[in-house]
């Protein structure tokens, strides 16, 4: 069914596209395309292709991305709960791919919820370096944290801050920044018809102003020589070519660099901006009538290596010697070591930096950036959540379960994906099972999915209540 598009929108698109307009309009008569991206932090790409329970059609611009057919529900398969893949619209895989994240770098995903691009960046980083995933809206930030947890990301800090506050704390700090900017959502009209009722010409102008503020903050936080990718899911030139042209006018230290123009990507339109910059041809537009995906815009920029500002450095923690360690943290570390030595002896050595352990009340985490001072910043996830410290014991966290492999733990409860018992586990039920007592990692076809605790002929269920299948 063709959605009823706003007349002001169609008039503008007809004026811009001219002879391509009918093909563009015809794309709305088709169905939206569905995509998933294999999470290589949990499973090798070829391994997943061999075990995939549904047909996969490769997406040209993302090596880990695939389309799947209508009628398939990969979100209701145990592999999804294991974090083997992330459900993501095909065009939305292009910005993180364009950023070119590398292991060991400091990377910021400034407008990160719900987490598709953050998890994609984390996979490219292979657990090395620091990823800050920020979201200004609290509820969306919690969803972002849950998705990073499910995808076994160990080296991410989730913040719930404004770009303005972050720019004060992290001047010239990041190697790469992704700004998947809030926008009017025109590119999602086919996939999300409710976006149509939320659209207006006033919203386009409002989003442009917001994008300018976000880009200014990103410019301040990027290192000299660093890379910035800007993306939207709208067709409006004011939010795309014009936003980049306005940004470059204010920031001459930045220049556009070429994107990998896949044959289905169209170049940007310099004539749609004022001033009309020839380099805007190096941006990319993803049109729904030219590829199997929704509407997107991409721009990749580089900051001049010689451009260094006199800015205050990010706050760092004052160094303390081990004798000054708080008593509560000492006890928490002792409880952690006891658990790790017993349950995960093969992986315990990965958690050797005492300064990286953070204790918030009873919650123990392992930070990817222990040298940084997070005081005054709203942090929802301070790295990998290890568990809850109780008296003389640790209740291991769900994030830790998903981050561990079967080879790293002492006790396993193994099930196949088609075993009815695993559905019972995902519903929160205890499972009848014999085995050595204690915390046990539950796996599906060898991939971790959560914790159970073996006792008296049954596996007590510790799958989080908020994630359980109804």
MIVO-642158 format. One record per atom (N, C-alpha, C, O): x, y, z. Coordinates in steps of 0.001 Angstrom, whole numbers, plus 500000, padded with zeros to 6 digits. Atoms other than C-alpha are relative to their C-alpha. Layout:
residues N
XYZ ...
This chain:
residues 470
500852498803500000 500000500000500000 500885501244500000 501777501370500839 499191498788500101 501454503366498971 499608500982501093 498428501314501211 500353499033498962 501677505804501924 499607501334499392 500042501682498295 500421498674500426 500035509210501613 501081500998500384 501188501377501550 498870499125499733 503043511510501299 499546501451500089 498604501841499398 500358498581499902 502881515189502324 500196500704498662 501184500462497968 499932499342501313 502213517412499314 501229500904499889 501845500977498826 498817499129500048 504987519873500237 501257499177499751 502177499627499067 498861500893500205 507419516955500337 500075499540498540 501139499597497924 499975500503501381 506382515534496942 500289501115498993 500946500885497978 499710498884500906 506474518962495310 501485500310499978 502067500538498918 498571499744499937 509997519537496529 500795498896499310 501739499181498573 499263501112500599 511153516060495476 499830499999498478 500772499663497760 500202499929501449 509619516493492007 500889501078499387 501454500893498310 499147498921500489 511476519768491597 501466499591499996 502209499953499085 498602500408499899 514766518188492721 500342498873499020 501379498919498359 499677501220500753 514571514844490896 499585500074498532 500195499418497687 500454499822501377 512694515869487744 499740498652499325 498778497975499690 500318501218500760 512929512892485347 500089498731500846 499550497698500452 499911501162499109 513783510516488251 498829499935500991 498710498976501753 501025499911498956 510745511540490270 499024498833499954 498658498301501002 500974501099500089 508365508865488942 500577498704500539 499883497950501221 499352501207499462 510863506096489715 500098500086501518 499884499096502217 499933499782498553 511353507594493190 498630499744500633 498536499041501639 501339500158499467 507598507738493782 499557498537499938 498877498042500836 500382501404500162 507168504198492492 500629499110501077 500077498062501413 499340500813498975 509612502909495136 499127499853501245 499274498883501989 500865500069498822 506971503639497793 498899498957499847 498210498638500815 501001501042500207 504699501025496237 500534498623500364 499772497662500473 499390501261499608 507152498294497180 500145499902501513 499898500863502240 499785500229498575 507914496797500571 501386500489500410 502308500520499595 498692499650499458 510745498014502780 500863498742500076 500349497636500243 499079501130499931 513824495802502803 500443499772501440 500603500716502214 499595500380498649 514869493912505940 501471499583499982 501925498918499051 498594500362499961 518478493529506992 500458499557501378 499844499892502391 499302500340498764 520710491996509628 501495500077499740 501958499882498616 498549499930500104 524388492425510305 500608499003500984 500305499033502177 499371501024499168 526466489539511621 500957500675500985 501764501523500605 499151499437498956 528167490384514918 501265499164500127 501252498103500751 498756500776500025 531757489244514436 500729499999501339 501770499355501465 499469500160498646 532493489793518137 499569498666500598 500194498166501533 500518501260499469 530461486621518716 500186498816499063 500350497684499518 499957501114500951 530666484576515522 500703500459498723 500493501576498249 499330499691501265 532866484474512440 498963500050498885 497968499325498917 500970499784501073 531098485596509271 499660498698499278 498485498382499095 500265501237500736 531499482310507408 499318498954500874 498504498166500393 500668500938499084 530488480325510485 498515500284500075 497699499362500084 501427499689499937 527218482219510679 499300499640498698 498172499147498717 500631500339501276 526537481759506982 499693498500499929 498719498089499298 500217501448500021 526836478013507530 498848499574500900 498162498595500605 501046500412499049 524416477905510486 498723500831499885 497744500551500578 501162499111500079 521971480639509431 498720499216499727 498669498426498784 501257500733500199 518399479331509773 499086500632498959 497978500146498735 500827499348501008 517111481700507082 500885500471498852 502089500651499035 499218499598501174 518186482776503558 500634501375500203 500044502259500824 499265498744499874 520773485574503350 500415500500498628 500948499746497813 499629499358501260 521309487988500473 500990501121500323 500606502084500987 498984499024499589 524578490000500763 499640501436499629 499062501695498573 500152498571500238 524424493797501051 501335500529499488 502348500368500169 498718499662500643 527077495290498719 500895500920500813 502117500796500735 499178498996499335 528229498136500977 500398499626501426 501042500420502111 499614500444498654 528642496127504206 500304498506499956 499381497705499809 499641501423500121 530561492812504164 499294499095501001 499088497912500731 500679500811498982 528802491646507341 498477500097499901 497767499491500703 501431499739500083 525340492765506175 499282499125498990 499833498780497945 500812500857500864 522568490677504626 498534500431500070 498051500866501115 501451499867500012 518965491113503571 499395498621500245 499986497595499906 500730501251499814 516449488484504595 498564500201499514 498080501333499505 501305499853500660 513027487780503050 498866500325500959 498981500132502169 501217499777499227 509574488826504218 499541498680500614 499793497611500058 500541501198499355 507914486383506600 500964499346500961 500561498485501743 498993500537499082 511162485580508442 500050500897501232 499947502118501121 499970499224498758 511399486646512089 501273499709500779 501226499007501789 498732500292499327 515072486583513097 500075500557501416 500891500097502214 500010499483498640 514295488644516199 499416499027501005 499580499213502210 500592501019499133 512438485614517596 500776498688499941 500227497629500241 499153501193500020 515308483173517139 501020500092501131 501509501186501412 499013499952498915 517654482208520013 501331500628499595 502019501198500442 498744499378500431 520616483368517910 499990501510500218 501035502108500475 500099498559499757 519336486935518269 500273500300501466 500981501256501784 499756499817498569 519295486603522063 501461499763500349 501968500338501313 498561500237499816 522876485293521829 500844501177499514 502024501273499853 499245498885500559 523885488477519996 500796499647498762 501786500312498456 499258500387501203 525008486694516828 499778500980498854 500577501024497918 500248499014501039 523458489451514704 499167501139500576 498541501023501629 500782498818499641 521867492867514904 499065500311498844 499499500380497694 500970499673501044 518684493691513000 500149501477499629 500019502355500482 499672498643500421 519433496788510936 499583500212498552 499830499372497687 500411499646501361 517974498482507885 501248500084499112 502251500658499537 498782500084500816 520411497924504955 500745501312499794 501965501341499954 499307498733500235 521166501585504165 500660500532501267 501675501225501199 499466499501498732 521780502291507858 501343499375500356 502003499827501291 498683500598499761 524854500036507721 501134500797499355 502306500541499629 498966499293500759 526677502507505459 500813501004500815 502015501106500569 499185499001499309 527736505268507925 501152499420500815 502280499900500706 498929500586499190 529695503075510367 501054499349499116 502243499385499432 499049500586500945 531263501241507428 500910501093499432 502112500885499271 499229498894500573 532364504603505987 500997500582500990 502036501100500581 499109499397499010 533957505715509263 501356499299500042 502374499937500312 498731500716500049 536603502978508988 500658499794501347 501878499918501455 499471500193498650 537020502270512714 501080498929500027 500988497920499327 498884500927499881 540250500503513682 500202499613501466 499893500402502359 499709500400498618 541259498508516788 500977500972500660 501914501459500028 499101499158499228 542896500594519502 499706501482499958 500350502248500675 500297498579500121 541349503934518521 499011500462501061 498359499654501724 501041499387499187 539222506341520541 498918500492499040 499173501327498172 501075499707500949 535869506602518799 498768500445500768 498442499903501824 501244499482499425 532713508565519589 498865499818499012 498946500253497863 501272500035500727 529238507695518338 499102500968500746 498570500643501807 500560498878499245 527612510976519282 498492499934500157 497961500418501156 501476500106499951 523924510216518527 499677498523499791 499208498136498720 499763501423500222 524088506485519116 498782499088500060 498815498011499465 501129500929499853 520668505022520014 499336499729498645 499307500609497785 500099501096499027 519372502444519436 501231499108500110 501260498221500963 498768500748499813 522858501009518895 500523499250498797 501578498621498878 499541500736501175 523121499573515389 501392500427499553 502252499588499284 498708499505500473 526015501789514391 501075499811501053 502224499535500709 499022500222498931 527721501522517805 500486498557500020 501684498305500152 499586501410499998 527698497726517697 500827499679498759 501723498837498813 499219500185501223 529016497880514128 501419500547500178 502389499917499756 498684499427499719 531866500172515211 500772499118500970 501971498901500798 499341500849499007 532612497931518194 500563498734499364 501656498293499720 499508501197500678 532926494883515944 501260500305499205 502189499498499175 498811499609500761 535411496746513741 501189500242500919 502333500047500508 498928499725499041 537422497685516861 500534498729500661 501611498742501257 499586501309499484 537616494011517931 500371500032501486 501287499336501923 499778499971498559 537484494891521623 501178500832500447 501482500865501639 498807499228499655 540530497169521500 499724501492499818 499142501906498816 500234498572500055 540445500892522244 498797500391500833 498312499607501650 501127499463499241 537635503038523626 498918500480499055 499179501262498142 501181499533500718 534152503510522188 499086500689500998 498628500066501956 501014499307499207 531955506175523763 498751500108499136 498766500711498063 501281499979500697 528352505711522690 499072500905500798 498703500583501928 500771498992499278 526279508750523625 498589500123499434 498374500030498225 501382499745500393 522543509339523558 499383500978500995 499447500767502206 500504498933499133 520831512445524905 498696499637500702 498414500165501777 501289500362499411 517425510818525602 500170498795500933 500649497752500488 499716501064499023 517500508659528793 499459498627499623 500183497637499725 500565501309500325 515121505893527651 500717499376498809 500997498177498813 499273500518501161 516860505545524294 501421499611500384 501983498679499809 498648500349499542 520217505507526097 500002498638500684 500968497885500569 500083501319499356 519053502508528139 499887498889498952 500480497822499110 500101500983501088 518084500663524941 501365499824499330 501755498707498990 498650500046500559 521511501536523527 500904499109500851 501633498271500320 499168500806499103 523198500022526594 499648498517499908 500535497664499913 500435501399500110 521113496836526308 500515499358498711 500938498202498718 499541500564501273 522051496373522647 501503499787499975 501977498806499401 498549500202499907 525762496858523326 500307498788500864 501224498021500570 499824501159499128 525474494317526130 499717498710499244 500496497760499315 500375501221500724 523691491773523919 501040499630498951 501241498449498669 499012500260501048 526375492130521249 501408499803500545 502380499842499790 498729500384499370 529167491336523744 501085501058499857 502261500728499700 499027498912500106 530831494762523549 500610500249501381 499896500540502340 499306499847498720 533450495049526297 500589501395500193 500774501835501328 499182498784499912 535151498353525495 499195501276499754 499733502260499247 500847498828500228 532214500789525378 499569500624501315 499300499931502297 500601499229498914 531124503506527776 498765500680499410 498856501383498404 501243499384500458 527494504587527360 499732501233500848 499619501142502071 500286498756499303 526839508219528250 498642500546499572 498169500284498466 501310499381500234 523562510140528478 500183501504500190 499786502080501203 499579498612499870 524787513652527779 499639500820498771 499280500277497726 500122499106501144 524405516682525550 501363500098499318 502392499967499980 498714499792500671 527074517218522885 500777501177500600 502008501156500636 499331498824499443 527808520587524507 500791499641501249 501905500134501427 499278500403498786 528780518985527834 501167499084499667 502225499175500288 498896500889500381 530867516309526153 501154500772499381 502314500427499606 498920499275500666 532808518834524097 500905500716501004 502090500924500742 499188499375498960 533963520548527283 500923498970500643 502064499282500983 499236501052499325 535163517250528765 501016499325499083 502056498867499555 499140500780500900 536756515725525638 500497500821498804 500235500448497660 499484499214501134 538472518430523546 501115499263499268 502034498734499893 498962500597500851 540538517064520622 500430498615500507 501621498325500619 499743501269499315 540244513571522113 499838498787499087 500531497786499271 500387501190500751 538793511236519467 500701499906498646 500920500909497967 499433500260501325 540407509646516416 498930500059498917 499189500507497800 501113500026500959 537013509221514717 498700500287500739 498511499873501883 501308499683499432 533522510537515351 498932499731498943 499064500121497783 501176500206500848 530223509389513880 498866500875500505 498498500811501678 501177499187499690 527358511895513806 498873499524499088 498721500010497967 501212500420500706 524235510048512677 498887500896500539 498198500552501500 500704498875499404 522263513214513174 498491499803500086 497902499151499224 501467499926499979 518655513650514315 499529500746498753 500093501779498390 500427499394501263 516730514479511157 498490499856499840 497816499276500691 501445500025500249 513260514841509655 499489498635499565 498277498439499476 500408501384500223 513227511145508725 499332499693498679 498640498681498562 500675500220501287 512074511474505109 500400498670499361 499596498046498667 499540501247500592 514167508466504110 499349498769500579 499495497673500038 500642501128499333 512141506276506474 498498499938499742 497803499118500342 501454499973500235 508674507101505094 499459498632499566 498352498255499949 500480501305500473 508423503694503398 500023498969501126 499097498169501261 499857500980498929 509644501707506397 499151500355501221 498576499473501859 500715499544498812 508003503806509126 498979501059499598 499264502253499692 501010499030500439 504793505422507840 499646501033501066 499200502132500739 500312499030498949 504327507075511248 500904501227499934 500563502279500477 499114498845500162 507282509327510350 499354501075499133 499713502249499223 500659499037500888 505018510964507751 499194501009500812 499235502209500540 500848499099499205 502632512383510356 500839500941500860 500353501983501301 499119499174499165 505599513786512286 500783501020499174 501503501853499724 499190499156500888 507045515578509244 499348501367499776 498124501497499737 500458498676500420 506785519269508457 501203500768499478 502344500420499781 498904499163500486 508838521901506678 500693500714501164 501893500984501116 499408499381498814 509348523533510069 500953499025500694 501982499438501229 499117500978499362 510844520284511395 501317499885499230 502374499721499839 498777500038500805 513332520215508505 500934501130500421 502129500911500624 499189498844499600 514530523714509456 500524499837501423 501669500183501711 499588500210498613 514626522813513153 501135498972500076 502096499162500823 498959501024500005 516692519684512459 501317500562499467 502385500230499981 498786499383500543 519152521706510360 500722500798501082 501944500710501205 499379499219498929 519759524055513289 500638499083501050 501741499347501528 499473500950499036 520219521114515652 501272499325499474 502240499143500212 498838500642500619 522633519433513234 501232500908500043 502349500431500247 498884499063499947 524782522572513141 500650500012501379 501876500017501492 499463500008498637 525151522582516927 500752498705500289 501817498725500904 499359501292499757 525987518868517013 501329499913499252 502323499443499806 498759500032500779 528578519191514254 501066500909500597 502246500560500593 499031499111499361 530215522146516002 500645499320501213 501852499438501427 499466500719498837 530586520041519164 500944498883499552 502004498681500145 499151501078500510 531984517122517154 501341500545499513 502383499928499737 498761499397500507 534540519415515502 500971500278501136 502175500072500986 499150499690498848 535860520461518904 500607498736500604 501725498772501118 499540501228499344 536190516839520103 500923499149499131 501545498212499633 499190500816500912 538022515478517041 501459500450500025 501759501644500022 498567499710500050 541807515238517040 500379500609498652 499701500353497656 499446499623501302 543797517016514333 500377498735499219 501007497829499763 499781501189500809 544006514510511480 498916498952500129 498967497918499463 501058500970499769 540871512753512701 498941500009498915 498912500895498061 501031500201501015 537904511552510646 498618500149500615 498346499636501701 501387499796499591 534266512616510959 499084499522498884 499263499901497727 501044500381500949 531323510926509236 498678500559500493 498285500364501643 501318499434499725 528004512755509097 498988499256499146 499214499026497958 501032500713500766 524841510921508088 498618500407500468 498431500826501611 501411499809499668 521081511390507990 499189498945499248 499698498270498353 500919500844500758 518083509365506862 498892500890499440 497705500610499608 500959499086500610 516429512246505025 500478500391498609 501655500239498280 499660499534501355 516322513610501465 500200501514499947 500710502031498953 500029498543500030 516098517298502436 501393500588499791 502273500352500619 498688499376500208 519038519263500953 500423500882501164 501613500975501466 499648499129498883 518853521668503897 500695499226501116 501555499772501806 499405500829498952 519773518785506243 501220499220499511 501921498603500313 498923500801500574 522323517226503895 501096500888499406 501993501325500127 498964499176500620 524393519207501386 500139501368500683 501249501867500869 499929498678499379 523466522495503061 500620499943501394 501365500844501778 499388500134498673 524398521257506536 501513499881499884 502247500462500683 498557500159500186 527823520222505237 500630501292499478 501712501676499923 499463498741500521 528333523434503270 500095501047501108 501092501763501196 499984499049498894 527433525527506318 501084499653501010 501753500540501541 498960500446499074 529729523445508520 501392500345499477 502234500836500229 498686499707500589 532679523832506134 500280501500499984 501431501917500113 499807498548499983 532119527585505980 500463500476501374 501228501436501477 499616499622498641 532505527770509765 501273499305500464 501932499762501398 498850500811499558 535268525170510021 500925499724498816 500904498626498259 499086500196501142 537916525681507306 501077498963500269 501784498554499348 499023501053499690 540105523157509139 499520498626499537 500273497656499621 500548501265500489 537839520417507700 499906500016498481 499711501061497862 500209500154501441 537680519096504158 499315498668499741 499489497702500483 500667501246500390 535546516491502439 500995499044499387 501904499459498668 499199501038500649 537176513222501457 499056499005499353 497894498881499739 500857500876500812 535892510651499016 499509498800500799 500249498207501583 500588501226499475 533562507888500122 500194498893498974 500343499178497786 499998501092500973 533757504445498552 498663499958499274 497697499399499792 501271499889500715 531081505099495916 499655498667499345 500124498353498251 500519501217500602 529405501789495339 499120500387498817 498588501495498761 500731499662501224 527652501614492012 498562500417500277 497945501100499460 501373499625499678 524303501999493760 499929501289500831 498833501758501137 499991498718499297 525392505149495664 500065501117498965 500838501036498009 499959498830500879 524702508462493934 500796501115500672 500771501229501897 499265498881499394 526933511513494444 499063501076500518 497915501180500085 500766498863499514 525736514528496384 499866501070498934 500507501001497885 500311498957500982 524455517628494612 500507501358500483 499866501975501335 499499498684499597 526594520786494980 498989501114499748 498939502089500498 500949498933500347 523835522828493336 498840500096500983 498053501039500913 501059499959499008 521497522010496221 500431500722501277 499694500716502262 499505499297498817 523603524056498678 500454501398499613 500721501680498445 499512498637500183 524627527675499097 501030500304501095 500652500364502265 499455499954501368 527480528220498498 500088498610499378 500129497604500086 499927501253500742 527668525533495825 501463499558499920 502236500089499123 498612500473499942 530888523648496633 500146498758499136 499394497796499291 499801501149500893 532199521276493971 500282498727500786 499896497639500361 499638501191499218 533520518941496693 498785499270500568 498909498126501004 501196500685499507 529946518161497758 499638498793499149 498837497957499567 500182501213500806 529990515640494899 500592498786500707 500224497654500393 499381501118499285 532116513524497276 499117499468501121 499447498451501731 500978500593499085 529137513068499594 499211498942499228 499359498817498013 500746501079500662 526781510185498855 498539500030500413 498199500299501565 501430500162499746 523039509767498547 499589498576499649 499940498043498596 500550501332500218 521325506416498894 498502500172499746 497733500499500649 501391499794500410 518047506565496979 499252498667499975 499807497672499510 500746501266499980 515314503917497458 499622499478498620 499269498306498486 500299500492501347 514703503748493700 501278499559499272 501220499134498118 498738500400500622 518394503010493026 500683498840500727 501680498309500240 499415501109499244 519139500348495660 498939499343500864 497821499844500985 500934500749499155 517502497824497962 500217500420501451 500839499713502244 499873499420498676 517314499988501050 499252501314500043 498651501732499053 500716498746499836 515891503213502422 500910501191499692 502065501014499307 499268498789500343 517006506822501942 501032500388501044 500753500370502242 498932499610499087 520320507959503429 500904501030499323 500930501151498099 498997499055500485 522966510674503098 501271499811500821 501210499598502032 498709500192499327 526683510373503925 500988501073499577 501038501470498412 498874499120500300 529578512788504163 501160499600500903 500976499369502098 498800500355499238 533125511952505252 500968501177499947 501292501682498872 499154498821499910 535399514741506471 501262499706500801 501273498846501682 498739500149499281 538973515023507670 500395501343500578 500218502382499943 499535498781499334 540374517557510133 501482500196499708 502269499253499787 498617499669500329 543604519289509181 500937499554501127 500704499868502294 499061500499499000 546530517616510954 500724501124500717 501181500942501846 499279498877499401 548087521019511637 499116500838500916 499600501745501592 500927499149499242 544971522401513332 499940499534501449 499264498556501770 500019500318498571 545592522314517067 499582501247500765 500152502323500583 500479498883499201 543706524523519480 500566499909501409 500924498827501875 499604499982498591 544746525581522966 498769499693500834 497981500582501156 501172500428499251 542188523579524892 500436499238501242 501522498660501283 499703500787498803 542069522037528334 499942498519499666 499160498105498810 499963501431500270 542863518332528394 498883499288500754 498406499783501775 501014500774499277 540309515671529363 500443499713501430 501617499444501684 499679500245498600 540123515199533125 500422498548500190 499807497625499656 499502501342499707 542099512232534376 499963499766501502 500046500699502301 500044500347498583 541892510391537652 501352500269500651 502405500109500033 498768499907499241 544418511165540328 500471498596500324 499683497748500742 499463501331499737 546719508186540720 500055499740501504 500468500595502288 499921500394498599 546428506341543999 500780498701500093 500688497852499206 499307501277499851 548665503608545310 499029498969500552 497965499320501062 500907501082499629 547152500227546131 499634500032501476 498571499544501860 500304499949498578 547373500893549883 498823500918500281 498135500769501292 501084499054499798 544881503713549463 498682499518499411 497696500254499417 501227500517500607 542309501482547756 498894499898501038 499121499387502135 501105500094499038 538884501774549420 499737498560500413 499903497631499623 500240501350499471 537970498818551609 498962499269499161 499133498087498862 501054500648500780 534793498129549600 500518499446498689 500107498364498268 499458500468501269 536742497826546375 500928498816500217 500937497883499414 499123501139499696 539329495527547973 499176498731500165 499526497678499632 500863501165499793 536546493203549089 499368499551498685 499255498354498424 500606500335501289 534903493372545665 500999499283499101 500643498327498412 498978500651500824 538182492465543948 500275498586500491 500495497680499686 499784501344499462 538664489512546282 498872499063499583 499113497912499219 501158500797500418 535138488283545504 500093499697498510 499820498573498088 499864500204501439 535755488781541766 501051498941499687 500813498050498872 498909500947500292 539056486870541806 499582498581500365 499914497627499661 500466501330499606 537450483989543656 499075499422498938 499210498259498558 500916500444501049 534664483784541063 500758499696498709 500569498637498111 499310500146501282 536970484265538059 500922498799499997 500974498067499008 499073501135499948 539555481706539202 499269498677499926 499773497711499352 500777501246500021 536844479091539694 499254499817498691 499288498733498109 500957500140501089 534454479830536814 500597500265498633 500177499655497650 499473499607501312 536548481383534052 501529500103500043 502094501154499740 498532499950499848 540209480435534628 500725500370498718 501798500970498777 499339499692501271 541037480771530913 499924501488499659 500718501985498860 500205498594500341 539802484377530836 500371500955501122 500383502168500908 499768499147498834 540705485682534303 501151500973499774 501122502094500281 498823499145500209 544044487092533114 499670501247499173 500438502209499171 500393498829500783 542191489496530810 499558501164500887 499405502289500410 500486498993499071 541059491393533916 501036500186501112 500771499890502278 498871499922499068 544400492148535584 500308501401500498 501070501562501452 499718498623499627 544406495954535821 499062500427501130 497879500675500901 500854499671498855 543151496795539320 499342501362499855 498231501570500344 500577498662500147 542592500427538360 498791500004499079 498007500952499095 501113500056500958 540107499318535671 498707499508500640 497640499621500037 501217500453499326 537677497828538196 499299501202500630 499900501949501402 500799498901499469 534903500303539019 498856499429500814 498139498538500357 501060500478499119 532532499768541920 499020501134500263 499375502149500862 501076499037499760 529214501679541960 498976499310500896 498155498526500420 500850500737499077 527389500545545070 500431498543500018 501560498221500388 499672501437500079 527223496762544600 500416499574498599 500774498415498390 499775500355501398 527822496903540834 501472500139499623 502074501199499800 498587500029500357 531273495937539584 500144499958498481 499546499107497822 499755499932501442 532449496875536074 501489500056499731 502289500332500625 498603499913500435 535695496752534121 500078501027498891 499472500863497832 499999498837500884 536528500005532379 501037499882498887 502146499402499124 499022499951501085 538191500374528958 500893501237500075 501869501349499333 499225498750499884 539522503793530051 500102500402501469 499530501414501871 499948499717498560 540405503689533773 500695501312500334 500543501834501439 499274498757499732 542590506781533420 499096501230499950 499485502296500427 500878498844500156 539613509038532648 499118500207501227 498676499254501868 500871499631498897 537618510889535285 498602500274499434 498419501193498636 501362499876500507 533881510488534626 499116500795500940 497906500877500727 500785499241499039 532792512628537563 499262501136499293 499865501912498552 500812498956500608 529933514897536483 499408499633498660 498605500393498118 500549500485501264 529168512889533320 498996498888500304 499275497997501106 501004501049499798 526001510780533189 500437498749499241 500408498714498011 499507501251500581 527332507262532594 499012498890500321 498730498624501490 500921501115499798 524895504387532081 500718498656500002 500282497710500658 499236501248500103 527472501721531248 501472500388499971 501925501059499043 498622499537499835 531060502151532396 501017499003499457 502153498956499928 499151501068500513 532527499300530365 499233498692500082 498021498669499868 500651501311499884 531795495601530870 499500499799501423 500285499822502371 500568500266498682 529417494937533762 500313498560500385 499870497618499727 499571501335499574 530931492002535653 498981499320500897 498810498103500834 500993500616499140 528240491483538245 499693500832501226 500160501962501369 500415499368498753 526713492355541612 500746499351501153 500732498130501304 499222500501498869 528887492025544706 499093499869501221 498581500856501751 500732500274498768 527068490386547581 501023499622501069 502223499624500798 499080500358498933 528561489331550912 500745498720499659 500152497643499601 499105501141500278 531481487029550072 499661499244498722 500058498089498573 500308500683501252 530101486222546606 499686501014498907 499380502176499175 500329499179501160 529542487579543110 498846499371499237 498886498185498911 501043500432500924 526327487299541142 500399500535498628 500269501734498381 499459499512501273 527749487463537601 498944500669499147 497785500256499149 500922499228500821 526166489934535198 499700499337498672 500477498525498169 500400500520501312 524319489114532001 500995500433498924 501282499675497998 499022499516500980 526813491243530070 501237499112499988 501789498828498925 498831500878499925 529657489039531309 499723498665499318 500580498136498610 500355501268500635 527823485891530205 500106500110498480 500693499245497830 500008499848501453 527348487226526667 501393500264499442 501669499954498283 498648499697500460 530978488368526474 500934498800500063 502000498810499449 499147501186499860 532371484947527417 499724498989498895 498609498890498383 500162501107500943 532968482087525016 499931498687500768 500332498628501930 500127501302499348 532275478442525810 501354499470500451 501442498758501452 498668500511499681 536014477745525848 500597500646501248 501577500144501799 499406499244498899 536620480255528641 499444499640501368 499940500148502374 500656500244498716 534392478790531367 500125498547500431 500383497651499627 499829501335499428 534493475803533680 498739499155499915 498828497931499821 501255500765500000 530798474823533625 499077500513498909 498833501714498794 500866499663501130 528502474746530608 498712499192500046 498695498034500466 501253500704500300 524886473872529912 499749500240498522 499418501354498116 500035499830501454 524758473242526179 498674499521499419 498169498456499772 501264500329500653 521612473258524034 500107500340498522 500934501152498108 500103499679501413 520762473280520366 498908501060499804 498006501189500631 500952498912500233 518807476177518844 498565499498499895 497637500222500256 501359500524500169 515811473934518086 499525499183501200 498476498542501133 500382500728498795 515709472404521580 498919500794500741 499140501962501060 501050499277499263 512424473325523339 500469500523501353 499910501485501878 499493499554498707 514426473662526547 500556501423499942 500456502167500918 499424498660500082 516140476805525276 498898501057499938 499093502182500399 501142499082499982 512748478431524671 499486500148501425 499121501246501847 500398499939498593 511807477544528239 500972500876500784 500560501648501650 499001499165499324 515066479134529393 499747501479499704 499784502309500611 500239498606500373 514316482337527454 498713500543500614 498544501758500721 501232499575499309 510903482429529157 500202500126501498 499295500554502212 499695499832498583 512587482356532557 499746498782500859 499758498881502086 500310501206499235 511790478774533559 501265499279500434 502288499342499753 498915500883499573 514067476483535559 499981498753499125 498922498329498661 499878501170500860 515359473471533596 500467498795500806 501388498892501617 499553501238499365 515624469896534803 501301499567499343 501364499399498125 498679500295500563 519280468989534391 500929499552501126 500870500085502235 498969500435499063 522085467141536171 501322500651499620 501595500869498439 498694499409500271 525528468692536512 500656500460501277 500014500487502327 499315499499498808 528148470019538914 499369501291500485 498949502114499671 500699498827499464 526740472679541249 500762501304499750 501986501320499617 499392498686500118 527344476386540825 499561500740498748 498757500240497961 500308499194501179 527141479135538224 500407499273498738 501489498691498663 499826500764501230 526851477678534746 499636500882498810 498594501538498812 500271499216501202 527069479356531350 499117499197499055 499459498077498676 500923500652500926 524130478476529103 500387500398498580 500598501576498294 499607499724501381 525003478157525414 498985499400499020 498314498410499309 500833500477501107 523072477720522159 500921499733498825 501527500655498279 499087500404501073 525010475777519522 501416500519500248 502143500844499308 498650499580499633 528158476789521418 500158501482500275 501256501922500616 499916498549499797 527328480519521759 499270500392501284 498137499969501511 500559499650498695 526686482066525182 498718500802499864 498563501624498961 501288499292500012 523195483310525966 499622500530501385 498791501433501487 500324499523498662 523092483767529771 500477499035501076 501140498038500791 499586500808498853 523628482314533246 498853499132500516 497676499473500401 500868500807499166 522006479515535163 500800499592501221 502023499735501234 499292500484498808 522843478119538601 499529498589500307 498368498361500646 500320501415499857 522973474359538925 499910499624501475 500817499921502253 500182500477498627 521606472851542156 498863498999500036 497814499229499435 501066500964499717 519600469766543179 499253499537498760 498022499510498755 500616500574501180 518963468366539710 499292500982499091 498554500571498196 500595499023500904 517869471606538108 500923501199499796 501777501509500626 499257498800500325 519327474663536441 499090501190500280 498154501457499526 500807498841499652 517889477724538157 500254501120499001 501389501361498592 499925499047501106 517157480467535672 500445501382500475 499868501937501410 499536498653499700 519100483751535798 499999500878498743 500749501850498654 500173499126501163 518074485146532409 499252501238500460 498235501099501140 500610498776499460 517170488828533072 498499500075499741 498031499786498639 501457499961500107 513475489329533724 499528500924498889 498559500614498196 500428499051501018 513253492346531417 500221499542498572 499689500147497641 499713500502501335 514538490324528463 499243498713499671 499325498216498548 500616501318500191 512443487188528898 498910500040498931 498191501028498783 501005500134501045 510249485991526045 498650499724500653 498552498968501619 501354500201499468 506526486130526692 499337498802499329 498193498474499644 
